[in-house]
Amino acid sequence: MSDLSDVKRIFDIPPYQLGKYNLGTALAHRVTGTWESISSAEYVEKINTAARGLLRLGVKKGDKIGLVSANRMEWCILDQAVMKIGAVTVPVYPTVSQDDYLYIFNHSEIRFCFVADGFLYNKLSRIKNGMPHLEAIYSFDKAEGTVSWDTVLEKGRDMSAQEEVEAIASTILPDDVATLIYTSGTTGTPKGVLLSHDNILSNVKIALPRVQEIEGTRALSFLPLCHIYERTVNLAYQTLGCGVYFAKSTETIAADAMDAKPVIMMVVPRVVEKIYTKIVSKAEVLSGFKKAVFSWAVNLGMKYEPYHNNWFYRMRLAVARRLVFNKWKQAMGGHLRIMISGSSSLDAKLSRLFCAAGIILNEGYGLTETSPIISTNIYPNRGLRIGSIGRPFENLDVRIADDGEILVKGPSVMKGYYKDPERTAAAFDKDGYFMTGDIGHLSDGFLYITDRKKEMFKTSGGKYITPQPMENKLMQSRFIEQAMVVGDGRKHPAVIIEPDLEELKEWCGENGVLYTDAVTVLSDHRVNAMYRKIINEVNRTLGNWEKIRHFRLVPDRWSIEGGELTPTLKVKRRRLLDKYTALIDSIYEEENGAG
């Protein structure tokens, strides 16, 4: 990694990559089903073409440009072009509700918007009259009835505007706003987070030494670029000369990994849990010696301790890798060495297991407001401590408040909330530290989260409950797609479960339970007994005050599109609590009646 002193704005990264690595494949995607790619040189050329086109369109410094699309090459090209002429990218999740579109577009005053395809083009066009600042919408894909973004690129074919592009770029300072990101949130309304070039680049640069081993390799990207986690990491990939391959969706990760052969990818706990449950479900059809070997390998993996495995353990692990774990790696393209998990807490059991399999699963921590990474585990330099969220970045000052809240100060902390000085002021303490809202502690230089302050609740007996770790344990069952622990102000916790209906259907066939429809089968006493057994297993790992006394199975599918999940697959508690108010009340009414 050579000197990065000339990389002072985010749009300095692609020319840096071109000069140092000159990749044949800088970015790749398979939007249409077949892989397409561009080189480092094409990347830089396309950014400049788009920047000239935006100028011809009338975009001015400080204008807000909407970007509504899943991950693809055009996402990165447009993002860089917008920033190079001093405008501000406003990424918006394609799956947000109509009300959220209206709020974000009007609050940010988006002038022009670029969307992935005809579906999103029409979705926005139908409500465009409610967005007085929006002048035009353009689609990356060509579709009937849409205006293609090619019309903007065509305006940029004229090279005469390049001098103006470079002149504007030279005036952009590291402290200038690069992007405005609206937090999806699991509890409240979106807040517009203002991040500067320096906010994001300070995070990128300090992260690079921790992942130096991936330099010049390949990365698979499937978490949404609209989320600052994937976006910042994506910029780190580009700076390290990694070819970035965008998966078609979270449902095609395995297939895309077979093609891309990544060395690294970012994940969230729900993705890891799904990978794990898929492996376990395939193993359940094994019998005899093969099943015994699989169970032995998994049990061995659960005992993995970084840097502290004795020679006898290492000898057995080598056998387990040869017989079992190497097949896991082959299923992900054969080269995967690193996964870094963020967004929510990761079960330590999964971290041990994947590390034992030769795929180092590190947990990190951060927020949109911190650009985002505050700390992360990483294997070199004894930097992995399972159960922690790693060592804080060296350019950050991380402290623990008297009440246990994690506080942070440093160059990656946001400029503030857009048009919201009161909430901005409320986000910092009297000494200028950003208040994360999470409870934790530091031990031997490693940061630990003990509670998510915003998600904690208290039972009527005064005991605090942190629902997310409990939910994560439940979702390791292949029969549970999502779970939400409830019980604020009640005697005991309960849980609402969205079953994995495909797995349940298979179980019903194996156990003589007639599966007619979801509503009917979820009321079957044998199905409920099976789920009670899963909950009892989890309860054995919980304190007495945490034990889940009641549960309800719901036939509804929770989704990002439906508003029940965030784009990083966390439950939106407020939305679900509103949706299931009557159901939750009925749980505790029955308990009171029984008492």
C-alpha positions as CSV (number, residue, x, y, z in Angstrom):
1,M,0.0,0.0,0.0
2,S,1.7,3.2,-1.2
3,D,1.3,6.7,0.1
4,L,-2.3,7.8,0.4
5,S,-1.6,11.5,1.1
6,D,-3.0,12.5,-2.3
7,V,-6.3,10.8,-1.5
8,K,-8.1,13.6,0.3
9,R,-11.6,13.4,-1.3
10,I,-13.5,10.2,-2.0
11,F,-13.4,10.8,-5.7
12,D,-9.5,10.6,-5.5
13,I,-9.8,6.8,-4.9
14,P,-10.5,5.6,-8.5
15,P,-7.5,7.6,-10.0
16,Y,-5.4,6.3,-7.2
17,Q,-6.4,2.7,-8.0
18,L,-5.7,3.3,-11.7
19,G,-2.2,4.6,-11.0
20,K,-1.3,1.9,-8.5
21,Y,-3.1,-1.3,-9.6
22,N,-4.7,-0.6,-13.1
23,L,-7.1,-3.5,-12.6
24,G,-8.6,-5.4,-15.5
25,T,-11.7,-6.0,-13.4
26,A,-12.3,-3.1,-11.0
27,L,-16.0,-3.6,-10.7
28,A,-18.3,-6.4,-11.9
29,H,-22.0,-7.2,-11.6
30,R,-24.6,-9.5,-13.2
31,V,-27.7,-7.4,-13.4
32,T,-28.9,-9.2,-16.5
33,G,-27.8,-12.7,-15.5
34,T,-24.3,-12.6,-17.1
35,W,-21.3,-11.0,-15.5
36,E,-20.3,-7.6,-16.9
37,S,-17.2,-5.7,-15.7
38,I,-15.1,-2.6,-16.1
39,S,-11.4,-1.9,-15.7
40,S,-9.8,0.8,-13.5
41,A,-9.3,2.9,-16.6
42,E,-13.0,2.5,-17.7
43,Y,-14.1,3.3,-14.2
44,V,-12.3,6.6,-14.2
45,E,-13.4,7.4,-17.7
46,K,-17.1,6.7,-16.9
47,I,-16.9,8.8,-13.7
48,N,-15.7,11.8,-15.7
49,T,-18.3,11.2,-18.4
50,A,-21.1,11.1,-15.8
51,A,-19.7,14.2,-14.1
52,R,-19.7,16.2,-17.4
53,G,-23.2,15.0,-18.1
54,L,-24.4,16.2,-14.6
55,L,-22.9,19.6,-15.2
56,R,-24.7,19.9,-18.6
57,L,-27.8,18.9,-16.8
58,G,-27.4,21.9,-14.5
59,V,-26.3,20.2,-11.3
60,K,-24.5,22.6,-9.1
61,K,-22.3,22.3,-6.0
62,G,-24.4,21.4,-3.0
63,D,-27.3,20.0,-5.0
64,K,-28.8,16.7,-3.7
65,I,-28.9,13.8,-6.1
66,G,-31.0,10.8,-5.2
67,L,-29.7,7.3,-5.9
68,V,-32.3,4.4,-5.6
69,S,-30.8,1.1,-6.6
70,A,-29.4,-2.2,-5.5
71,N,-25.7,-2.7,-5.8
72,R,-24.3,-2.4,-9.3
73,M,-21.4,-0.7,-11.2
74,E,-23.5,2.3,-12.1
75,W,-24.1,3.0,-8.4
76,C,-20.4,3.5,-7.8
77,I,-19.9,5.5,-11.0
78,L,-22.7,7.9,-10.3
79,D,-21.8,8.3,-6.6
80,Q,-18.2,9.3,-7.6
81,A,-19.4,11.6,-10.3
82,V,-21.8,13.4,-8.1
83,M,-19.1,14.0,-5.4
84,K,-16.5,15.1,-8.0
85,I,-18.6,18.2,-9.0
86,G,-19.4,19.0,-5.4
87,A,-23.0,17.7,-5.3
88,V,-24.3,15.5,-2.5
89,T,-25.3,11.8,-3.0
90,V,-28.5,10.9,-1.2
91,P,-28.8,7.1,-1.3
92,V,-32.3,5.7,-0.7
93,Y,-33.2,2.1,-0.2
94,P,-35.3,0.7,-3.0
95,T,-37.5,-1.0,-0.5
96,V,-38.6,2.0,1.6
97,S,-42.3,2.9,1.8
98,Q,-44.0,5.6,-0.2
99,D,-44.2,7.8,3.0
100,D,-40.4,7.4,3.5
101,Y,-39.8,8.3,-0.1
102,L,-41.8,11.5,0.2
103,Y,-40.2,12.4,3.5
104,I,-36.6,11.8,2.4
105,F,-37.0,13.5,-1.1
106,N,-38.7,16.5,0.4
107,H,-36.5,16.9,3.5
108,S,-33.3,16.6,1.4
109,E,-34.7,18.6,-1.5
110,I,-33.5,16.1,-4.1
111,R,-33.3,17.7,-7.6
112,F,-32.5,14.7,-9.8
113,C,-32.9,11.0,-9.0
114,F,-31.3,7.9,-10.6
115,V,-33.0,4.5,-10.2
116,A,-32.1,1.0,-11.1
117,D,-35.0,0.0,-13.4
118,G,-38.4,0.6,-14.8
119,F,-40.2,-0.7,-11.7
120,L,-38.5,1.9,-9.4
121,Y,-38.9,4.6,-12.1
122,N,-42.7,4.0,-12.2
123,K,-42.9,3.8,-8.4
124,L,-41.3,7.2,-8.0
125,S,-43.1,8.7,-11.0
126,R,-46.5,8.0,-9.4
127,I,-45.6,10.2,-6.4
128,K,-43.4,12.7,-8.2
129,N,-46.1,15.4,-7.9
130,G,-45.6,15.2,-4.1
131,M,-41.9,16.0,-4.5
132,P,-41.8,19.7,-5.6
133,H,-38.0,19.8,-5.7
134,L,-37.6,16.8,-8.0
135,E,-37.0,17.8,-11.6
136,A,-36.3,14.5,-13.3
137,I,-35.9,10.7,-12.8
138,Y,-33.4,8.6,-14.8
139,S,-33.2,4.8,-15.0
140,F,-30.0,2.8,-15.3
141,D,-31.8,0.0,-17.1
142,K,-33.5,0.8,-20.4
143,A,-37.2,0.2,-20.1
144,E,-40.3,1.4,-22.0
145,G,-41.7,4.6,-20.7
146,T,-38.5,5.6,-18.8
147,V,-35.8,8.2,-19.4
148,S,-32.5,6.4,-19.5
149,W,-29.4,7.6,-17.7
150,D,-27.7,7.2,-21.1
151,T,-29.2,10.6,-21.9
152,V,-27.1,12.1,-19.1
153,L,-24.0,10.2,-20.3
154,E,-24.6,11.4,-23.8
155,K,-24.4,15.0,-22.5
156,G,-21.1,14.1,-21.1
157,R,-19.5,12.8,-24.3
158,D,-18.4,16.3,-25.0
159,M,-14.9,16.5,-23.5
160,S,-15.0,20.3,-23.4
161,A,-16.5,20.3,-20.0
162,Q,-13.8,18.3,-18.4
163,E,-11.8,21.4,-17.5
164,E,-14.8,22.7,-15.6
165,V,-15.1,19.3,-13.8
166,E,-11.5,19.4,-12.7
167,A,-11.8,23.1,-11.7
168,I,-14.8,22.3,-9.4
169,A,-13.0,19.2,-8.1
170,S,-10.0,21.3,-7.1
171,T,-12.2,23.5,-4.9
172,I,-13.8,20.6,-2.9
173,L,-12.3,20.4,0.6
174,P,-12.0,17.2,2.8
175,D,-14.5,18.8,5.2
176,D,-17.2,19.4,2.5
177,V,-20.3,17.2,2.7
178,A,-20.0,14.2,0.5
179,T,-23.3,12.4,1.3
180,L,-26.5,12.6,3.2
181,I,-27.7,9.3,4.5
182,Y,-31.1,8.7,6.1
183,T,-30.9,6.1,8.9
184,S,-33.4,3.3,8.4
185,G,-33.6,2.7,12.2
186,T,-35.4,-0.1,14.1
187,T,-37.4,2.3,16.3
188,G,-37.9,5.9,15.1
189,T,-38.2,8.1,12.0
190,P,-35.3,8.6,9.7
191,K,-32.6,11.1,10.5
192,G,-30.4,12.7,7.8
193,V,-26.8,12.1,8.6
194,L,-24.3,14.5,7.0
195,L,-20.9,12.9,6.3
196,S,-17.9,14.6,4.8
197,H,-15.2,13.3,2.6
198,D,-12.9,13.3,5.5
199,N,-15.4,11.5,7.8
200,I,-15.5,8.5,5.4
201,L,-11.9,8.6,4.2
202,S,-10.5,8.7,7.8
203,N,-12.5,5.5,8.4
204,V,-11.2,3.9,5.2
205,K,-7.6,4.8,5.7
206,I,-7.4,3.6,9.3
207,A,-9.1,0.3,8.3
208,L,-6.6,-0.5,5.6
209,P,-3.7,-1.9,7.7
210,R,-6.2,-4.3,9.4
211,V,-7.1,-6.0,6.1
212,Q,-3.8,-5.5,4.3
213,E,-3.7,-9.2,3.4
214,I,-6.6,-8.8,0.9
215,E,-4.7,-6.4,-1.3
216,G,-5.0,-7.2,-5.0
217,T,-7.6,-10.0,-4.4
218,R,-11.4,-10.1,-4.9
219,A,-14.3,-9.1,-2.7
220,L,-18.0,-10.1,-2.9
221,S,-20.5,-7.3,-2.1
222,F,-24.1,-8.0,-1.4
223,L,-25.1,-5.8,1.6
224,P,-26.7,-2.6,0.3
225,L,-24.4,0.2,-0.7
226,C,-27.1,2.6,0.6
227,H,-25.9,1.5,4.0
228,I,-22.6,3.3,5.1
229,Y,-21.1,0.0,6.3
230,E,-20.9,-1.6,2.8
231,R,-20.2,1.7,1.1
232,T,-17.2,2.5,3.3
233,V,-15.8,-1.0,3.0
234,N,-16.4,-0.9,-0.7
235,L,-14.2,2.2,-0.9
236,A,-11.5,0.3,1.2
237,Y,-11.6,-2.5,-1.3
238,Q,-11.1,-0.2,-4.2
239,T,-8.2,1.6,-2.4
240,L,-6.5,-1.8,-1.8
241,G,-6.8,-2.8,-5.5
242,C,-9.5,-5.5,-4.9
243,G,-11.8,-6.4,-7.7
244,V,-15.4,-5.9,-6.4
245,Y,-18.1,-8.3,-7.5
246,F,-21.7,-7.3,-6.8
247,A,-24.0,-10.2,-6.0
248,K,-27.3,-10.2,-7.7
249,S,-29.1,-10.5,-4.3
250,T,-28.7,-12.0,-0.9
251,E,-30.4,-15.1,-2.2
252,T,-27.7,-15.7,-4.8
253,I,-24.6,-15.3,-2.5
254,A,-23.4,-18.9,-2.9
255,A,-23.8,-19.0,-6.6
256,D,-22.2,-15.6,-7.1
257,A,-19.3,-16.6,-4.8
258,M,-18.6,-19.6,-6.9
259,D,-18.1,-17.2,-9.9
260,A,-16.4,-14.4,-8.1
261,K,-14.1,-16.5,-5.8
262,P,-13.9,-13.8,-3.1
263,V,-11.3,-13.6,-0.4
264,I,-13.4,-11.3,1.7
265,M,-17.0,-10.2,2.2
266,M,-19.0,-8.2,4.7
267,V,-21.9,-9.9,6.4
268,V,-24.6,-9.3,9.0
269,P,-25.6,-11.9,11.6
270,R,-28.8,-13.0,9.9
271,V,-26.8,-13.9,6.7
272,V,-24.3,-15.9,8.8
273,E,-27.2,-17.7,10.6
274,K,-28.8,-18.6,7.3
275,I,-25.5,-20.0,5.9
276,Y,-25.1,-22.0,9.1
277,T,-28.7,-23.3,9.1
278,K,-28.4,-24.3,5.4
279,I,-25.3,-26.3,6.2
280,V,-26.9,-28.0,9.2
281,S,-30.1,-28.8,7.2
282,K,-28.0,-30.5,4.5
283,A,-26.1,-32.5,7.1
284,E,-29.3,-33.7,8.7
285,V,-29.9,-36.0,5.7
286,L,-26.6,-37.8,6.4
287,S,-26.5,-41.0,8.3
288,G,-24.0,-43.4,9.9
289,F,-20.3,-42.5,9.8
290,K,-20.8,-39.4,7.7
291,K,-23.2,-37.9,10.1
292,A,-21.0,-38.8,13.1
293,V,-18.0,-37.1,11.4
294,F,-20.0,-34.0,10.7
295,S,-21.2,-33.7,14.3
296,W,-17.7,-34.3,15.6
297,A,-16.3,-31.6,13.4
298,V,-18.9,-29.0,14.4
299,N,-18.5,-29.8,18.1
300,L,-14.8,-29.5,17.7
301,G,-15.2,-26.2,15.9
302,M,-17.3,-24.8,18.8
303,K,-14.3,-25.1,21.1
304,Y,-12.0,-23.1,18.8
305,E,-10.0,-20.4,20.7
306,P,-7.9,-18.0,18.6
307,Y,-4.2,-18.3,19.4
308,H,-4.8,-20.7,22.3
309,N,-5.4,-24.1,20.6
310,N,-2.9,-26.8,21.7
311,W,-1.2,-29.2,19.4
312,F,-3.7,-32.0,19.9
313,Y,-6.6,-29.7,19.1
314,R,-4.8,-28.4,16.0
315,M,-4.1,-31.9,14.8
316,R,-7.8,-32.9,15.1
317,L,-8.8,-29.6,13.5
318,A,-6.6,-30.3,10.4
319,V,-8.6,-33.6,10.0
320,A,-11.9,-31.8,10.5
321,R,-11.0,-29.3,7.8
322,R,-10.0,-32.0,5.4
323,L,-13.1,-34.1,6.0
324,V,-15.8,-31.4,6.5
325,F,-14.9,-27.7,6.7
326,N,-13.1,-27.5,3.3
327,K,-16.4,-28.3,1.6
328,W,-17.8,-25.2,3.3
329,K,-15.1,-23.1,1.7
330,Q,-15.5,-24.7,-1.7
331,A,-19.2,-23.8,-1.6
332,M,-18.2,-20.2,-1.3
333,G,-15.8,-20.2,-4.2
334,G,-12.8,-21.9,-2.5
335,H,-10.9,-18.7,-1.6
336,L,-12.9,-17.1,1.2
337,R,-10.7,-16.2,4.2
338,I,-12.4,-13.3,5.9
339,M,-16.0,-12.3,6.8
340,I,-16.6,-9.2,8.9
341,S,-20.0,-9.0,10.6
342,G,-21.6,-5.8,11.7
343,S,-25.0,-4.2,12.2
344,S,-26.1,-6.3,15.2
345,S,-24.6,-8.7,17.7
346,L,-23.1,-12.0,16.5
347,D,-23.4,-15.2,18.5
348,A,-19.9,-16.2,19.6
349,K,-20.6,-19.8,18.7
350,L,-20.8,-19.0,15.0
351,S,-17.6,-17.0,15.2
352,R,-15.8,-19.9,16.7
353,L,-17.2,-22.4,14.2
354,F,-16.4,-20.4,11.0
355,C,-12.9,-19.5,12.3
356,A,-12.3,-23.2,12.9
357,A,-13.5,-23.8,9.3
358,G,-10.7,-21.5,8.1
359,I,-13.0,-18.6,7.4
360,I,-12.1,-15.9,10.0
361,L,-15.4,-14.4,11.1
362,N,-14.7,-11.1,12.8
363,E,-17.3,-8.9,14.5
364,G,-17.1,-5.2,14.3
365,Y,-19.1,-2.2,15.5
366,G,-20.2,1.2,14.3
367,L,-23.0,3.5,13.4
368,T,-24.0,5.6,10.4
369,E,-23.0,8.7,12.5
370,T,-19.5,7.3,12.8
371,S,-18.9,6.6,9.1
372,P,-19.4,3.8,10.4
373,I,-16.6,1.7,11.9
374,I,-15.6,2.3,15.6
375,S,-14.0,-1.0,16.3
376,T,-13.4,-4.4,14.7
377,N,-11.8,-7.7,15.4
378,I,-9.1,-8.9,12.9
379,Y,-6.9,-12.0,13.2
380,P,-3.4,-10.5,12.7
381,N,-1.5,-9.1,15.7
382,R,-3.7,-11.0,18.1
383,G,-6.6,-8.7,17.3
384,L,-9.4,-11.3,17.5
385,R,-11.1,-11.8,20.7
386,I,-14.4,-13.7,20.3
387,G,-17.3,-12.2,22.2
388,S,-15.8,-8.7,21.8
389,I,-16.4,-6.2,19.0
390,G,-12.6,-5.6,18.6
391,R,-10.2,-2.9,19.4
392,P,-11.3,0.7,18.7
393,F,-9.7,2.4,15.7
394,E,-6.5,4.2,16.7
395,N,-7.8,7.6,15.4
396,L,-10.8,7.5,17.7
397,D,-11.2,8.4,21.4
398,V,-13.6,5.8,22.8
399,R,-14.8,6.2,26.4
400,I,-17.4,4.6,28.6
401,A,-19.8,7.1,30.4
402,D,-20.7,6.7,34.0
403,D,-23.9,4.9,33.0
404,G,-22.0,2.5,30.7
405,E,-22.9,4.2,27.4
406,I,-20.2,4.0,24.7
407,L,-19.0,7.5,23.7
408,V,-16.8,8.3,20.7
409,K,-14.9,11.3,19.4
410,G,-12.8,11.5,16.3
411,P,-12.5,12.4,12.5
412,S,-15.1,9.9,11.4
413,V,-17.9,11.3,13.6
414,M,-20.6,13.0,11.5
415,K,-21.0,16.7,10.9
416,G,-24.6,16.5,12.2
417,Y,-28.2,15.8,11.3
418,Y,-29.4,17.7,8.3
419,K,-31.8,20.6,9.2
420,D,-32.0,19.4,12.8
421,P,-29.7,21.3,15.1
422,E,-31.7,20.2,18.2
423,R,-31.2,16.5,17.5
424,T,-27.6,17.2,16.6
425,A,-26.9,18.9,19.9
426,A,-28.7,16.1,21.8
427,A,-26.4,13.5,20.2
428,F,-23.3,14.8,21.9
429,D,-22.4,15.1,25.5
430,K,-21.0,18.3,27.1
431,D,-17.5,17.3,26.2
432,G,-18.3,16.8,22.5
433,Y,-18.4,13.0,22.5
434,F,-21.0,11.3,20.3
435,M,-23.4,9.2,22.4
436,T,-23.9,5.8,20.7
437,G,-26.9,4.7,22.6
438,D,-25.1,1.4,23.3
439,I,-23.9,0.1,26.7
440,G,-20.5,-1.5,26.9
441,H,-17.1,-1.7,28.5
442,L,-13.4,-1.8,27.6
443,S,-11.2,-4.7,28.7
444,D,-7.6,-5.1,27.8
445,G,-8.1,-2.8,24.9
446,F,-11.1,-4.6,23.5
447,L,-14.6,-3.2,23.3
448,Y,-17.6,-5.2,24.4
449,I,-21.3,-4.4,24.0
450,T,-23.4,-5.6,26.9
451,D,-26.8,-3.9,26.0
452,R,-28.4,-2.1,23.1
453,K,-29.8,0.9,25.0
454,K,-32.4,1.7,22.4
455,E,-33.8,-1.9,22.3
456,M,-33.6,-2.8,26.0
457,F,-36.8,-3.1,27.9
458,K,-37.7,-3.7,31.6
459,T,-40.1,-6.3,32.9
460,S,-42.7,-5.4,35.5
461,G,-40.3,-7.0,38.0
462,G,-37.6,-4.4,37.2
463,K,-35.3,-6.8,35.3
464,Y,-33.7,-5.4,32.1
465,I,-34.0,-7.6,28.9
466,T,-31.7,-7.3,25.9
467,P,-33.8,-9.0,23.1
468,Q,-31.3,-9.2,20.3
469,P,-29.0,-11.9,21.6
470,M,-32.0,-14.0,22.5
471,E,-33.5,-13.6,19.0
472,N,-30.1,-14.5,17.4
473,K,-30.0,-17.7,19.3
474,L,-33.5,-18.6,18.3
475,M,-32.8,-17.8,14.6
476,Q,-30.0,-20.4,14.5
477,S,-32.8,-22.9,14.2
478,R,-33.6,-23.8,10.6
479,F,-37.3,-23.6,11.5
480,I,-37.2,-19.9,12.5
481,E,-36.9,-17.2,9.9
482,Q,-37.3,-14.2,12.3
483,A,-38.1,-13.6,15.9
484,M,-39.0,-10.7,18.1
485,V,-38.8,-10.9,21.9
486,V,-41.4,-8.8,23.7
487,G,-42.4,-8.0,27.3
488,D,-41.8,-4.4,28.1
489,G,-43.6,-3.8,31.4
490,R,-44.8,-7.4,31.5
491,K,-44.1,-10.2,34.0
492,H,-41.9,-12.2,31.6
493,P,-40.5,-12.1,28.1
494,A,-42.4,-13.7,25.2
495,V,-41.5,-14.1,21.6
496,I,-43.3,-13.6,18.2
497,I,-41.9,-16.1,15.7
498,E,-42.0,-16.0,11.9
499,P,-41.4,-19.7,11.0
500,D,-39.4,-20.7,8.0
501,L,-42.4,-22.3,6.2
502,E,-40.4,-24.2,3.7
503,E,-38.4,-26.0,6.4
504,L,-41.6,-26.5,8.4
505,K,-43.3,-28.0,5.5
506,E,-40.5,-30.5,5.1
507,W,-40.6,-31.3,8.8
508,C,-44.4,-31.9,8.6
509,G,-43.9,-34.4,5.8
510,E,-41.3,-36.3,7.9
511,N,-43.5,-36.3,11.0
512,G,-46.9,-37.2,9.6
513,V,-48.4,-33.7,10.0
514,L,-50.7,-32.7,7.2
515,Y,-49.6,-29.4,5.8
516,T,-52.7,-27.7,4.2
517,D,-51.9,-24.0,4.8
518,A,-49.8,-21.9,7.1
519,V,-52.5,-20.7,9.4
520,T,-53.8,-24.3,10.0
521,V,-50.5,-25.9,10.5
522,L,-49.2,-23.3,12.9
523,S,-52.1,-24.1,15.3
524,D,-51.3,-27.9,15.3
525,H,-50.2,-29.0,18.7
526,R,-47.3,-31.1,17.3
527,V,-45.9,-28.1,15.5
528,N,-46.2,-26.0,18.6
529,A,-44.5,-28.7,20.7
530,M,-41.6,-28.7,18.3
531,Y,-41.2,-24.9,18.6
532,R,-41.5,-25.1,22.4
533,K,-38.6,-27.6,22.3
534,I,-36.5,-25.1,20.4
535,I,-37.3,-22.3,22.9
536,N,-36.5,-24.6,25.8
537,E,-33.1,-25.3,24.4
538,V,-32.4,-21.5,24.1
539,N,-33.8,-21.0,27.6
540,R,-31.1,-23.2,29.0
541,T,-28.6,-20.6,28.0
542,L,-30.5,-17.7,29.6
543,G,-30.8,-16.2,33.0
544,N,-34.0,-17.0,35.0
545,W,-35.3,-13.5,34.4
546,E,-34.7,-13.8,30.6
547,K,-36.4,-17.1,30.0
548,I,-39.1,-17.0,27.4
549,R,-42.4,-18.2,28.9
550,H,-44.7,-17.8,25.9
551,F,-44.6,-17.7,22.2
552,R,-46.8,-17.2,19.2
553,L,-46.2,-18.4,15.6
554,V,-47.4,-16.0,12.9
555,P,-48.0,-16.9,9.2
556,D,-47.0,-13.4,8.0
557,R,-43.8,-13.0,6.0
558,W,-41.7,-10.2,7.5
559,S,-39.8,-8.4,4.8
560,I,-37.8,-5.3,3.9
561,E,-40.5,-4.4,1.4
562,G,-43.3,-4.8,3.9
563,G,-41.5,-2.6,6.4
564,E,-41.0,-5.2,9.1
565,L,-37.2,-5.5,8.5
566,T,-34.4,-3.0,8.0
567,P,-32.2,-3.4,4.9
568,T,-29.6,-5.2,7.1
569,L,-32.3,-7.7,8.1
570,K,-33.0,-6.5,11.7
571,V,-36.6,-6.4,12.9
572,K,-38.2,-3.0,13.0
573,R,-39.5,-3.2,16.6
574,R,-41.9,-0.3,16.6
575,R,-43.5,-1.4,13.4
576,L,-44.0,-4.9,14.6
577,L,-45.1,-3.9,18.1
578,D,-47.9,-1.8,16.4
579,K,-48.8,-4.7,14.0
580,Y,-49.1,-7.3,16.8
581,T,-50.4,-5.2,19.7
582,A,-53.6,-7.3,20.0
583,L,-51.6,-10.6,19.7
584,I,-49.1,-9.5,22.4
585,D,-51.9,-8.4,24.7
586,S,-53.6,-11.8,24.3
587,I,-50.4,-13.6,25.4
588,Y,-50.4,-11.8,28.7
589,E,-54.2,-11.8,29.2
590,E,-54.1,-15.6,29.0
591,E,-51.2,-15.6,31.5
592,N,-53.1,-13.4,33.9
593,G,-56.2,-15.5,33.4
594,A,-54.3,-18.7,34.1
595,G,-52.7,-17.1,37.2
